Amino acid sequence: MRLLTESAVSLSLTNPTIAKEQAALARRVKLKFNVRLDPSLTRFTCRGCKGLLVPGVNARVRLGHGKPTIIRVTCSDCGHVNRKVVGEA
Ligand SMILES: [Zn+2]
């Protein structure tokens, strides 16, 4: 799982088409074996379209202000905004 997702992320920098297939494959494997994505890898997955999210490639990352700090990752594929709280709440 980790390997699939990591290679999908690295591939997205050079070959987005293959990277998407790789991400789809990773998702199928995940569903089949009912395993959870590594927490460090979920930030690369869009909650809207379940696609691959790569900051700088198909995602915009914005830092929220105030506390707690919230990272907003906007998916350019479906427009979904993935929010992630970082730091102490
Ligand atoms: Zn999306």
PDB file of the backbone (N, CA, C, O) and the ligand in Angstrom, with CONECT records:
HET     ZN  A 101       1
ATOM      1  N   MET A   1       0.821  -1.209   0.000  1.00  0.00           N
ATOM      2  CA  MET A   1       0.000   0.000   0.000  1.00  0.00           C
ATOM      3  C   MET A   1       0.856   1.260   0.000  1.00  0.00           C
ATOM      4  O   MET A   1       0.708   2.141  -0.846  1.00  0.00           O
ATOM      5  N   ARG A   2       1.722   1.312   0.943  1.00  0.00           N
ATOM      6  CA  ARG A   2       2.595   2.473   1.061  1.00  0.00           C
ATOM      7  C   ARG A   2       3.432   2.643  -0.210  1.00  0.00           C
ATOM      8  O   ARG A   2       3.614   3.748  -0.721  1.00  0.00           O
ATOM      9  N   LEU A   3       3.925   1.523  -0.691  1.00  0.00           N
ATOM     10  CA  LEU A   3       4.750   1.558  -1.886  1.00  0.00           C
ATOM     11  C   LEU A   3       3.938   2.053  -3.078  1.00  0.00           C
ATOM     12  O   LEU A   3       4.405   2.883  -3.859  1.00  0.00           O
ATOM     13  N   LEU A   4       2.716   1.534  -3.210  1.00  0.00           N
ATOM     14  CA  LEU A   4       1.861   1.925  -4.331  1.00  0.00           C
ATOM     15  C   LEU A   4       1.569   3.417  -4.293  1.00  0.00           C
ATOM     16  O   LEU A   4       1.660   4.104  -5.311  1.00  0.00           O
ATOM     17  N   THR A   5       1.221   3.907  -3.126  1.00  0.00           N
ATOM     18  CA  THR A   5       0.869   5.315  -3.015  1.00  0.00           C
ATOM     19  C   THR A   5       2.079   6.206  -3.218  1.00  0.00           C
ATOM     20  O   THR A   5       2.005   7.244  -3.877  1.00  0.00           O
ATOM     21  N   GLU A   6       3.182   5.788  -2.646  1.00  0.00           N
ATOM     22  CA  GLU A   6       4.389   6.604  -2.793  1.00  0.00           C
ATOM     23  C   GLU A   6       4.846   6.660  -4.239  1.00  0.00           C
ATOM     24  O   GLU A   6       5.271   7.709  -4.723  1.00  0.00           O
ATOM     25  N   SER A   7       4.759   5.525  -4.931  1.00  0.00           N
ATOM     26  CA  SER A   7       5.174   5.534  -6.326  1.00  0.00           C
ATOM     27  C   SER A   7       4.185   6.332  -7.160  1.00  0.00           C
ATOM     28  O   SER A   7       4.569   6.958  -8.148  1.00  0.00           O
ATOM     29  N   ALA A   8       2.917   6.314  -6.773  1.00  0.00           N
ATOM     30  CA  ALA A   8       1.923   7.112  -7.489  1.00  0.00           C
ATOM     31  C   ALA A   8       2.237   8.590  -7.340  1.00  0.00           C
ATOM     32  O   ALA A   8       2.125   9.361  -8.293  1.00  0.00           O
ATOM     33  N   VAL A   9       2.629   8.974  -6.137  1.00  0.00           N
ATOM     34  CA  VAL A   9       2.959  10.368  -5.884  1.00  0.00           C
ATOM     35  C   VAL A   9       4.176  10.801  -6.688  1.00  0.00           C
ATOM     36  O   VAL A   9       4.190  11.876  -7.289  1.00  0.00           O
ATOM     37  N   SER A  10       5.188   9.958  -6.691  1.00  0.00           N
ATOM     38  CA  SER A  10       6.400  10.324  -7.419  1.00  0.00           C
ATOM     39  C   SER A  10       6.164  10.293  -8.919  1.00  0.00           C
ATOM     40  O   SER A  10       6.747  11.084  -9.661  1.00  0.00           O
ATOM     41  N   LEU A  11       5.306   9.375  -9.369  1.00  0.00           N
ATOM     42  CA  LEU A  11       4.997   9.291 -10.793  1.00  0.00           C
ATOM     43  C   LEU A  11       4.227  10.508 -11.264  1.00  0.00           C
ATOM     44  O   LEU A  11       4.379  10.946 -12.404  1.00  0.00           O
ATOM     45  N   SER A  12       3.398  11.053 -10.384  1.00  0.00           N
ATOM     46  CA  SER A  12       2.547  12.175 -10.769  1.00  0.00           C
ATOM     47  C   SER A  12       3.387  13.377 -11.196  1.00  0.00           C
ATOM     48  O   SER A  12       2.920  14.238 -11.942  1.00  0.00           O
ATOM     49  N   LEU A  13       4.621  13.426 -10.721  1.00  0.00           N
ATOM     50  CA  LEU A  13       5.494  14.529 -11.095  1.00  0.00           C
ATOM     51  C   LEU A  13       5.960  14.389 -12.536  1.00  0.00           C
ATOM     52  O   LEU A  13       6.210  15.383 -13.217  1.00  0.00           O
ATOM     53  N   THR A  14       6.075  13.158 -12.990  1.00  0.00           N
ATOM     54  CA  THR A  14       6.588  12.926 -14.335  1.00  0.00           C
ATOM     55  C   THR A  14       5.512  12.435 -15.283  1.00  0.00           C
ATOM     56  O   THR A  14       5.479  12.832 -16.448  1.00  0.00           O
ATOM     57  N   ASN A  15       4.630  11.573 -14.795  1.00  0.00           N
ATOM     58  CA  ASN A  15       3.615  11.015 -15.667  1.00  0.00           C
ATOM     59  C   ASN A  15       2.259  10.920 -14.969  1.00  0.00           C
ATOM     60  O   ASN A  15       1.943   9.892 -14.371  1.00  0.00           O
ATOM     61  N   PRO A  16       1.463  11.973 -15.040  1.00  0.00           N
ATOM     62  CA  PRO A  16       0.179  12.036 -14.326  1.00  0.00           C
ATOM     63  C   PRO A  16      -0.769  10.909 -14.704  1.00  0.00           C
ATOM     64  O   PRO A  16      -1.505  10.415 -13.850  1.00  0.00           O
ATOM     65  N   THR A  17      -0.766  10.495 -15.959  1.00  0.00           N
ATOM     66  CA  THR A  17      -1.709   9.455 -16.395  1.00  0.00           C
ATOM     67  C   THR A  17      -1.429   8.138 -15.693  1.00  0.00           C
ATOM     68  O   THR A  17      -2.339   7.505 -15.158  1.00  0.00           O
ATOM     69  N   ILE A  18      -0.176   7.731 -15.698  1.00  0.00           N
ATOM     70  CA  ILE A  18       0.198   6.488 -15.038  1.00  0.00           C
ATOM     71  C   ILE A  18      -0.028   6.605 -13.536  1.00  0.00           C
ATOM     72  O   ILE A  18      -0.438   5.649 -12.878  1.00  0.00           O
ATOM     73  N   ALA A  19       0.246   7.783 -13.011  1.00  0.00           N
ATOM     74  CA  ALA A  19       0.079   8.000 -11.581  1.00  0.00           C
ATOM     75  C   ALA A  19      -1.371   7.804 -11.166  1.00  0.00           C
ATOM     76  O   ALA A  19      -1.647   7.252 -10.101  1.00  0.00           O
ATOM     77  N   LYS A  20      -2.303   8.258 -12.011  1.00  0.00           N
ATOM     78  CA  LYS A  20      -3.716   8.100 -11.687  1.00  0.00           C
ATOM     79  C   LYS A  20      -4.109   6.630 -11.680  1.00  0.00           C
ATOM     80  O   LYS A  20      -4.868   6.183 -10.820  1.00  0.00           O
ATOM     81  N   GLU A  21      -3.589   5.887 -12.641  1.00  0.00           N
ATOM     82  CA  GLU A  21      -3.871   4.452 -12.675  1.00  0.00           C
ATOM     83  C   GLU A  21      -3.313   3.780 -11.435  1.00  0.00           C
ATOM     84  O   GLU A  21      -3.933   2.894 -10.846  1.00  0.00           O
ATOM     85  N   GLN A  22      -2.136   4.223 -11.062  1.00  0.00           N
ATOM     86  CA  GLN A  22      -1.483   3.647  -9.889  1.00  0.00           C
ATOM     87  C   GLN A  22      -2.302   3.946  -8.631  1.00  0.00           C
ATOM     88  O   GLN A  22      -2.454   3.094  -7.755  1.00  0.00           O
ATOM     89  N   ALA A  23      -2.820   5.163  -8.560  1.00  0.00           N
ATOM     90  CA  ALA A  23      -3.626   5.544  -7.412  1.00  0.00           C
ATOM     91  C   ALA A  23      -4.913   4.735  -7.383  1.00  0.00           C
ATOM     92  O   ALA A  23      -5.362   4.310  -6.319  1.00  0.00           O
ATOM     93  N   ALA A  24      -5.508   4.523  -8.556  1.00  0.00           N
ATOM     94  CA  ALA A  24      -6.732   3.733  -8.635  1.00  0.00           C
ATOM     95  C   ALA A  24      -6.459   2.295  -8.215  1.00  0.00           C
ATOM     96  O   ALA A  24      -7.273   1.665  -7.539  1.00  0.00           O
ATOM     97  N   LEU A  25      -5.320   1.797  -8.620  1.00  0.00           N
ATOM     98  CA  LEU A  25      -4.927   0.442  -8.249  1.00  0.00           C
ATOM     99  C   LEU A  25      -4.752   0.338  -6.736  1.00  0.00           C
ATOM    100  O   LEU A  25      -5.204  -0.615  -6.103  1.00  0.00           O
ATOM    101  N   ALA A  26      -4.092   1.333  -6.184  1.00  0.00           N
ATOM    102  CA  ALA A  26      -3.864   1.344  -4.740  1.00  0.00           C
ATOM    103  C   ALA A  26      -5.196   1.334  -3.996  1.00  0.00           C
ATOM    104  O   ALA A  26      -5.338   0.699  -2.951  1.00  0.00           O
ATOM    105  N   ARG A  27      -6.180   2.062  -4.567  1.00  0.00           N
ATOM    106  CA  ARG A  27      -7.487   2.132  -3.918  1.00  0.00           C
ATOM    107  C   ARG A  27      -8.190   0.779  -3.989  1.00  0.00           C
ATOM    108  O   ARG A  27      -8.825   0.346  -3.027  1.00  0.00           O
ATOM    109  N   ARG A  28      -8.068   0.118  -5.139  1.00  0.00           N
ATOM    110  CA  ARG A  28      -8.700  -1.199  -5.283  1.00  0.00           C
ATOM    111  C   ARG A  28      -8.086  -2.203  -4.318  1.00  0.00           C
ATOM    112  O   ARG A  28      -8.786  -3.009  -3.706  1.00  0.00           O
ATOM    113  N   VAL A  29      -6.775  -2.139  -4.198  1.00  0.00           N
ATOM    114  CA  VAL A  29      -6.084  -3.040  -3.283  1.00  0.00           C
ATOM    115  C   VAL A  29      -6.556  -2.771  -1.857  1.00  0.00           C
ATOM    116  O   VAL A  29      -6.779  -3.689  -1.067  1.00  0.00           O
ATOM    117  N   LYS A  30      -6.700  -1.489  -1.559  1.00  0.00           N
ATOM    118  CA  LYS A  30      -7.133  -1.094  -0.220  1.00  0.00           C
ATOM    119  C   LYS A  30      -8.522  -1.645   0.081  1.00  0.00           C
ATOM    120  O   LYS A  30      -8.766  -2.182   1.161  1.00  0.00           O
ATOM    121  N   LEU A  31      -9.437  -1.507  -0.892  1.00  0.00           N
ATOM    122  CA  LEU A  31     -10.802  -1.975  -0.696  1.00  0.00           C
ATOM    123  C   LEU A  31     -10.838  -3.492  -0.573  1.00  0.00           C
ATOM    124  O   LEU A  31     -11.576  -4.046   0.242  1.00  0.00           O
ATOM    125  N   LYS A  32     -10.039  -4.147  -1.385  1.00  0.00           N
ATOM    126  CA  LYS A  32     -10.046  -5.599  -1.419  1.00  0.00           C
ATOM    127  C   LYS A  32      -9.586  -6.189  -0.087  1.00  0.00           C
ATOM    128  O   LYS A  32     -10.180  -7.133   0.432  1.00  0.00           O
ATOM    129  N   PHE A  33      -8.532  -5.618   0.440  1.00  0.00           N
ATOM    130  CA  PHE A  33      -7.976  -6.167   1.663  1.00  0.00           C
ATOM    131  C   PHE A  33      -8.430  -5.420   2.907  1.00  0.00           C
ATOM    132  O   PHE A  33      -8.041  -5.732   4.033  1.00  0.00           O
ATOM    133  N   ASN A  34      -9.279  -4.407   2.654  1.00  0.00           N
ATOM    134  CA  ASN A  34      -9.865  -3.659   3.763  1.00  0.00           C
ATOM    135  C   ASN A  34      -8.804  -3.118   4.720  1.00  0.00           C
ATOM    136  O   ASN A  34      -8.923  -3.238   5.939  1.00  0.00           O
ATOM    137  N   VAL A  35      -7.783  -2.529   4.146  1.00  0.00           N
ATOM    138  CA  VAL A  35      -6.752  -1.932   4.982  1.00  0.00           C
ATOM    139  C   VAL A  35      -6.857  -0.411   4.908  1.00  0.00           C
ATOM    140  O   VAL A  35      -7.314   0.154   3.914  1.00  0.00           O
ATOM    141  N   ARG A  36      -6.442   0.201   5.937  1.00  0.00           N
ATOM    142  CA  ARG A  36      -6.469   1.654   5.985  1.00  0.00           C
ATOM    143  C   ARG A  36      -5.180   2.219   5.406  1.00  0.00           C
ATOM    144  O   ARG A  36      -4.106   1.625   5.493  1.00  0.00           O
ATOM    145  N   LEU A  37      -5.342   3.390   4.812  1.00  0.00           N
ATOM    146  CA  LEU A  37      -4.146   4.059   4.326  1.00  0.00           C
ATOM    147  C   LEU A  37      -3.314   4.512   5.519  1.00  0.00           C
ATOM    148  O   LEU A  37      -3.841   4.880   6.569  1.00  0.00           O
ATOM    149  N   ASP A  38      -2.041   4.476   5.333  1.00  0.00           N
ATOM    150  CA  ASP A  38      -1.153   5.007   6.346  1.00  0.00           C
ATOM    151  C   ASP A  38      -1.523   6.471   6.575  1.00  0.00           C
ATOM    152  O   ASP A  38      -1.699   7.217   5.613  1.00  0.00           O
ATOM    153  N   PRO A  39      -1.642   6.888   7.828  1.00  0.00           N
ATOM    154  CA  PRO A  39      -2.044   8.278   8.112  1.00  0.00           C
ATOM    155  C   PRO A  39      -1.211   9.308   7.373  1.00  0.00           C
ATOM    156  O   PRO A  39      -1.709  10.371   7.004  1.00  0.00           O
ATOM    157  N   SER A  40       0.054   8.994   7.160  1.00  0.00           N
ATOM    158  CA  SER A  40       0.922   9.953   6.481  1.00  0.00           C
ATOM    159  C   SER A  40       0.626  10.002   4.988  1.00  0.00           C
ATOM    160  O   SER A  40       1.089  10.903   4.289  1.00  0.00           O
ATOM    161  N   LEU A  41      -0.145   9.032   4.501  1.00  0.00           N
ATOM    162  CA  LEU A  41      -0.431   8.990   3.076  1.00  0.00           C
ATOM    163  C   LEU A  41      -1.823   9.527   2.748  1.00  0.00           C
ATOM    164  O   LEU A  41      -2.112   9.839   1.592  1.00  0.00           O
ATOM    165  N   THR A  42      -2.681   9.636   3.757  1.00  0.00           N
ATOM    166  CA  THR A  42      -4.051  10.066   3.475  1.00  0.00           C
ATOM    167  C   THR A  42      -4.094  11.490   2.961  1.00  0.00           C
ATOM    168  O   THR A  42      -5.048  11.878   2.287  1.00  0.00           O
ATOM    169  N   ARG A  43      -3.081  12.267   3.267  1.00  0.00           N
ATOM    170  CA  ARG A  43      -3.096  13.636   2.785  1.00  0.00           C
ATOM    171  C   ARG A  43      -2.860  13.699   1.283  1.00  0.00           C
ATOM    172  O   ARG A  43      -2.997  14.757   0.669  1.00  0.00           O
ATOM    173  N   PHE A  44      -2.507  12.575   0.705  1.00  0.00           N
ATOM    174  CA  PHE A  44      -2.338  12.534  -0.741  1.00  0.00           C
ATOM    175  C   PHE A  44      -3.598  12.034  -1.435  1.00  0.00           C
ATOM    176  O   PHE A  44      -3.617  11.853  -2.652  1.00  0.00           O
ATOM    177  N   THR A  45      -4.662  11.809  -0.644  1.00  0.00           N
ATOM    178  CA  THR A  45      -5.888  11.307  -1.236  1.00  0.00           C
ATOM    179  C   THR A  45      -7.015  12.319  -1.053  1.00  0.00           C
ATOM    180  O   THR A  45      -7.239  12.815   0.051  1.00  0.00           O
ATOM    181  N   CYS A  46      -7.728  12.624  -2.152  1.00  0.00           N
ATOM    182  CA  CYS A  46      -8.830  13.571  -2.086  1.00  0.00           C
ATOM    183  C   CYS A  46     -10.074  12.877  -1.547  1.00  0.00           C
ATOM    184  O   CYS A  46     -10.422  11.778  -1.980  1.00  0.00           O
ATOM    185  N   ARG A  47     -10.739  13.529  -0.599  1.00  0.00           N
ATOM    186  CA  ARG A  47     -11.955  12.944  -0.050  1.00  0.00           C
ATOM    187  C   ARG A  47     -13.140  13.119  -0.999  1.00  0.00           C
ATOM    188  O   ARG A  47     -14.159  12.441  -0.874  1.00  0.00           O
ATOM    189  N   GLY A  48     -12.989  14.023  -1.931  1.00  0.00           N
ATOM    190  CA  GLY A  48     -14.083  14.278  -2.857  1.00  0.00           C
ATOM    191  C   GLY A  48     -14.142  13.252  -3.967  1.00  0.00           C
ATOM    192  O   GLY A  48     -15.172  12.607  -4.164  1.00  0.00           O
ATOM    193  N   CYS A  49     -13.048  13.094  -4.694  1.00  0.00           N
ATOM    194  CA  CYS A  49     -13.051  12.195  -5.846  1.00  0.00           C
ATOM    195  C   CYS A  49     -12.211  10.956  -5.593  1.00  0.00           C
ATOM    196  O   CYS A  49     -12.048  10.123  -6.485  1.00  0.00           O
ATOM    197  N   LYS A  50     -11.676  10.826  -4.386  1.00  0.00           N
ATOM    198  CA  LYS A  50     -10.857   9.671  -4.009  1.00  0.00           C
ATOM    199  C   LYS A  50      -9.632   9.543  -4.903  1.00  0.00           C
ATOM    200  O   LYS A  50      -9.011   8.483  -4.981  1.00  0.00           O
ATOM    201  N   GLY A  51      -9.300  10.622  -5.565  1.00  0.00           N
ATOM    202  CA  GLY A  51      -8.155  10.588  -6.460  1.00  0.00           C
ATOM    203  C   GLY A  51      -6.878  10.962  -5.747  1.00  0.00           C
ATOM    204  O   GLY A  51      -6.857  11.227  -4.545  1.00  0.00           O
ATOM    205  N   LEU A  52      -5.836  10.974  -6.511  1.00  0.00           N
ATOM    206  CA  LEU A  52      -4.535  11.300  -5.969  1.00  0.00           C
ATOM    207  C   LEU A  52      -4.402  12.820  -5.845  1.00  0.00           C
ATOM    208  O   LEU A  52      -4.750  13.567  -6.760  1.00  0.00           O
ATOM    209  N   LEU A  53      -3.907  13.243  -4.726  1.00  0.00           N
ATOM    210  CA  LEU A  53      -3.703  14.669  -4.489  1.00  0.00           C
ATOM    211  C   LEU A  53      -2.212  14.920  -4.330  1.00  0.00           C
ATOM    212  O   LEU A  53      -1.591  14.409  -3.399  1.00  0.00           O
ATOM    213  N   VAL A  54      -1.653  15.681  -5.207  1.00  0.00           N
ATOM    214  CA  VAL A  54      -0.237  16.001  -5.070  1.00  0.00           C
ATOM    215  C   VAL A  54      -0.061  17.510  -5.074  1.00  0.00           C
ATOM    216  O   VAL A  54      -0.265  18.164  -6.097  1.00  0.00           O
ATOM    217  N   PRO A  55       0.317  18.060  -3.930  1.00  0.00           N
ATOM    218  CA  PRO A  55       0.532  19.505  -3.844  1.00  0.00           C
ATOM    219  C   PRO A  55       1.487  19.977  -4.933  1.00  0.00           C
ATOM    220  O   PRO A  55       2.568  19.415  -5.109  1.00  0.00           O
ATOM    221  N   GLY A  56       1.088  20.993  -5.646  1.00  0.00           N
ATOM    222  CA  GLY A  56       1.942  21.526  -6.694  1.00  0.00           C
ATOM    223  C   GLY A  56       1.664  20.908  -8.047  1.00  0.00           C
ATOM    224  O   GLY A  56       2.066  21.452  -9.075  1.00  0.00           O
ATOM    225  N   VAL A  57       0.971  19.763  -8.055  1.00  0.00           N
ATOM    226  CA  VAL A  57       0.646  19.106  -9.323  1.00  0.00           C
ATOM    227  C   VAL A  57      -0.842  19.275  -9.629  1.00  0.00           C
ATOM    228  O   VAL A  57      -1.209  19.888 -10.631  1.00  0.00           O
ATOM    229  N   ASN A  58      -1.689  18.733  -8.768  1.00  0.00           N
ATOM    230  CA  ASN A  58      -3.121  18.906  -8.994  1.00  0.00           C
ATOM    231  C   ASN A  58      -3.838  19.361  -7.729  1.00  0.00           C
ATOM    232  O   ASN A  58      -5.050  19.199  -7.587  1.00  0.00           O
ATOM    233  N   ALA A  59      -3.061  19.935  -6.815  1.00  0.00           N
ATOM    234  CA  ALA A  59      -3.670  20.395  -5.583  1.00  0.00           C
ATOM    235  C   ALA A  59      -3.053  21.723  -5.142  1.00  0.00           C
ATOM    236  O   ALA A  59      -1.852  21.955  -5.283  1.00  0.00           O
ATOM    237  N   ARG A  60      -3.916  22.581  -4.605  1.00  0.00           N
ATOM    238  CA  ARG A  60      -3.420  23.828  -4.039  1.00  0.00           C
ATOM    239  C   ARG A  60      -3.467  23.714  -2.530  1.00  0.00           C
ATOM    240  O   ARG A  60      -4.476  23.303  -1.958  1.00  0.00           O
ATOM    241  N   VAL A  61      -2.387  24.074  -1.901  1.00  0.00           N
ATOM    242  CA  VAL A  61      -2.314  23.966  -0.453  1.00  0.00           C
ATOM    243  C   VAL A  61      -2.337  25.356   0.148  1.00  0.00           C
ATOM    244  O   VAL A  61      -1.533  26.216  -0.213  1.00  0.00           O
ATOM    245  N   ARG A  62      -3.257  25.567   1.061  1.00  0.00           N
ATOM    246  CA  ARG A  62      -3.340  26.858   1.738  1.00  0.00           C
ATOM    247  C   ARG A  62      -3.349  26.632   3.238  1.00  0.00           C
ATOM    248  O   ARG A  62      -4.002  25.721   3.747  1.00  0.00           O
ATOM    249  N   LEU A  63      -2.618  27.471   3.922  1.00  0.00           N
ATOM    250  CA  LEU A  63      -2.603  27.396   5.376  1.00  0.00           C
ATOM    251  C   LEU A  63      -3.654  28.331   5.939  1.00  0.00           C
ATOM    252  O   LEU A  63      -3.752  29.489   5.534  1.00  0.00           O
ATOM    253  N   GLY A  64      -4.443  27.820   6.880  1.00  0.00           N
ATOM    254  CA  GLY A  64      -5.430  28.659   7.532  1.00  0.00           C
ATOM    255  C   GLY A  64      -4.769  29.462   8.630  1.00  0.00           C
ATOM    256  O   GLY A  64      -3.662  29.143   9.064  1.00  0.00           O
ATOM    257  N   HIS A  65      -5.444  30.500   9.078  1.00  0.00           N
ATOM    258  CA  HIS A  65      -4.894  31.307  10.161  1.00  0.00           C
ATOM    259  C   HIS A  65      -5.589  30.976  11.470  1.00  0.00           C
ATOM    260  O   HIS A  65      -6.650  30.353  11.489  1.00  0.00           O
ATOM    261  N   GLY A  66      -4.983  31.395  12.543  1.00  0.00           N
ATOM    262  CA  GLY A  66      -5.578  31.161  13.845  1.00  0.00           C
ATOM    263  C   GLY A  66      -5.254  29.775  14.367  1.00  0.00           C
ATOM    264  O   GLY A  66      -4.456  29.034  13.793  1.00  0.00           O
ATOM    265  N   LYS A  67      -5.900  29.453  15.473  1.00  0.00           N
ATOM    266  CA  LYS A  67      -5.670  28.146  16.084  1.00  0.00           C
ATOM    267  C   LYS A  67      -6.962  27.362  16.172  1.00  0.00           C
ATOM    268  O   LYS A  67      -7.987  27.976  16.469  1.00  0.00           O
ATOM    269  N   PRO A  68      -7.005  26.069  15.942  1.00  0.00           N
ATOM    270  CA  PRO A  68      -5.841  25.332  15.468  1.00  0.00           C
ATOM    271  C   PRO A  68      -5.539  25.648  14.004  1.00  0.00           C
ATOM    272  O   PRO A  68      -6.405  26.101  13.255  1.00  0.00           O
ATOM    273  N   THR A  69      -4.313  25.400  13.628  1.00  0.00           N
ATOM    274  CA  THR A  69      -3.937  25.627  12.246  1.00  0.00           C
ATOM    275  C   THR A  69      -4.595  24.586  11.350  1.00  0.00           C
ATOM    276  O   THR A  69      -4.577  23.387  11.631  1.00  0.00           O
ATOM    277  N   ILE A  70      -5.167  25.075  10.282  1.00  0.00           N
ATOM    278  CA  ILE A  70      -5.842  24.163   9.358  1.00  0.00           C
ATOM    279  C   ILE A  70      -5.198  24.274   7.980  1.00  0.00           C
ATOM    280  O   ILE A  70      -5.043  25.366   7.435  1.00  0.00           O
ATOM    281  N   ILE A  71      -4.835  23.139   7.440  1.00  0.00           N
ATOM    282  CA  ILE A  71      -4.314  23.107   6.078  1.00  0.00           C
ATOM    283  C   ILE A  71      -5.475  22.800   5.141  1.00  0.00           C
ATOM    284  O   ILE A  71      -6.185  21.808   5.312  1.00  0.00           O
ATOM    285  N   ARG A  72      -5.653  23.656   4.163  1.00  0.00           N
ATOM    286  CA  ARG A  72      -6.698  23.389   3.178  1.00  0.00           C
ATOM    287  C   ARG A  72      -6.039  22.964   1.872  1.00  0.00           C
ATOM    288  O   ARG A  72      -5.243  23.703   1.291  1.00  0.00           O
ATOM    289  N   VAL A  73      -6.372  21.795   1.433  1.00  0.00           N
ATOM    290  CA  VAL A  73      -5.838  21.294   0.174  1.00  0.00           C
ATOM    291  C   VAL A  73      -6.987  21.229  -0.835  1.00  0.00           C
ATOM    292  O   VAL A  73      -7.911  20.428  -0.695  1.00  0.00           O
ATOM    293  N   THR A  74      -6.908  22.082  -1.846  1.00  0.00           N
ATOM    294  CA  THR A  74      -7.969  22.121  -2.842  1.00  0.00           C
ATOM    295  C   THR A  74      -7.606  21.223  -4.023  1.00  0.00           C
ATOM    296  O   THR A  74      -6.549  21.371  -4.638  1.00  0.00           O
ATOM    297  N   CYS A  75      -8.504  20.295  -4.321  1.00  0.00           N
ATOM    298  CA  CYS A  75      -8.288  19.373  -5.434  1.00  0.00           C
ATOM    299  C   CYS A  75      -8.682  20.059  -6.739  1.00  0.00           C
ATOM    300  O   CYS A  75      -9.794  20.572  -6.866  1.00  0.00           O
ATOM    301  N   SER A  76      -7.776  20.067  -7.694  1.00  0.00           N
ATOM    302  CA  SER A  76      -8.091  20.719  -8.958  1.00  0.00           C
ATOM    303  C   SER A  76      -8.871  19.792  -9.880  1.00  0.00           C
ATOM    304  O   SER A  76      -9.351  20.221 -10.929  1.00  0.00           O
ATOM    305  N   ASP A  77      -9.000  18.533  -9.499  1.00  0.00           N
ATOM    306  CA  ASP A  77      -9.780  17.601 -10.316  1.00  0.00           C
ATOM    307  C   ASP A  77     -11.272  17.746 -10.051  1.00  0.00           C
ATOM    308  O   ASP A  77     -12.062  17.805 -10.993  1.00  0.00           O
ATOM    309  N   CYS A  78     -11.669  17.804  -8.783  1.00  0.00           N
ATOM    310  CA  CYS A  78     -13.098  17.868  -8.466  1.00  0.00           C
ATOM    311  C   CYS A  78     -13.432  19.128  -7.689  1.00  0.00           C
ATOM    312  O   CYS A  78     -14.609  19.415  -7.471  1.00  0.00           O
ATOM    313  N   GLY A  79     -12.435  19.885  -7.266  1.00  0.00           N
ATOM    314  CA  GLY A  79     -12.690  21.131  -6.558  1.00  0.00           C
ATOM    315  C   GLY A  79     -12.962  20.958  -5.078  1.00  0.00           C
ATOM    316  O   GLY A  79     -13.228  21.934  -4.376  1.00  0.00           O
ATOM    317  N   HIS A  80     -12.899  19.730  -4.599  1.00  0.00           N
ATOM    318  CA  HIS A  80     -13.153  19.488  -3.189  1.00  0.00           C
ATOM    319  C   HIS A  80     -12.026  20.075  -2.340  1.00  0.00           C
ATOM    320  O   HIS A  80     -10.851  19.981  -2.693  1.00  0.00           O
ATOM    321  N   VAL A  81     -12.407  20.675  -1.226  1.00  0.00           N
ATOM    322  CA  VAL A  81     -11.403  21.222  -0.318  1.00  0.00           C
ATOM    323  C   VAL A  81     -11.211  20.243   0.842  1.00  0.00           C
ATOM    324  O   VAL A  81     -12.118  20.006   1.639  1.00  0.00           O
ATOM    325  N   ASN A  82     -10.027  19.695   0.907  1.00  0.00           N
ATOM    326  CA  ASN A  82      -9.711  18.768   1.987  1.00  0.00           C
ATOM    327  C   ASN A  82      -9.076  19.548   3.128  1.00  0.00           C
ATOM    328  O   ASN A  82      -8.040  20.192   2.962  1.00  0.00           O
ATOM    329  N   ARG A  83      -9.707  19.479   4.272  1.00  0.00           N
ATOM    330  CA  ARG A  83      -9.190  20.210   5.419  1.00  0.00           C
ATOM    331  C   ARG A  83      -8.459  19.272   6.361  1.00  0.00           C
ATOM    332  O   ARG A  83      -8.871  18.134   6.587  1.00  0.00           O
ATOM    333  N   LYS A  84      -7.396  19.765   6.887  1.00  0.00           N
ATOM    334  CA  LYS A  84      -6.653  18.949   7.832  1.00  0.00           C
ATOM    335  C   LYS A  84      -6.179  19.821   8.972  1.00  0.00           C
ATOM    336  O   LYS A  84      -5.527  20.842   8.748  1.00  0.00           O
ATOM    337  N   VAL A  85      -6.495  19.434  10.176  1.00  0.00           N
ATOM    338  CA  VAL A  85      -6.077  20.194  11.339  1.00  0.00           C
ATOM    339  C   VAL A  85      -4.701  19.724  11.775  1.00  0.00           C
ATOM    340  O   VAL A  85      -4.462  18.528  11.938  1.00  0.00           O
ATOM    341  N   VAL A  86      -3.820  20.657  11.957  1.00  0.00           N
ATOM    342  CA  VAL A  86      -2.487  20.287  12.405  1.00  0.00           C
ATOM    343  C   VAL A  86      -2.199  20.939  13.753  1.00  0.00           C
ATOM    344  O   VAL A  86      -2.776  21.973  14.092  1.00  0.00           O
ATOM    345  N   GLY A  87      -1.343  20.352  14.479  1.00  0.00           N
ATOM    346  CA  GLY A  87      -0.956  20.919  15.763  1.00  0.00           C
ATOM    347  C   GLY A  87      -2.012  20.665  16.835  1.00  0.00           C
ATOM    348  O   GLY A  87      -2.943  19.882  16.646  1.00  0.00           O
ATOM    349  N   GLU A  88      -1.846  21.331  17.935  1.00  0.00           N
ATOM    350  CA  GLU A  88      -2.749  21.160  19.068  1.00  0.00           C
ATOM    351  C   GLU A  88      -4.073  21.844  18.803  1.00  0.00           C
ATOM    352  O   GLU A  88      -4.112  22.949  18.262  1.00  0.00           O
ATOM    353  N   ALA A  89      -5.142  21.198  19.177  1.00  0.00           N
ATOM    354  CA  ALA A  89      -6.465  21.783  18.954  1.00  0.00           C
ATOM    355  C   ALA A  89      -6.779  22.816  20.019  1.00  0.00           C
ATOM    356  O   ALA A  89      -7.853  23.418  19.998  1.00  0.00           O
TER     357      ALA A  89
HETATM  358 ZN    ZN A 101     -10.844  15.536  -5.835  1.00  0.00          ZN2+
END
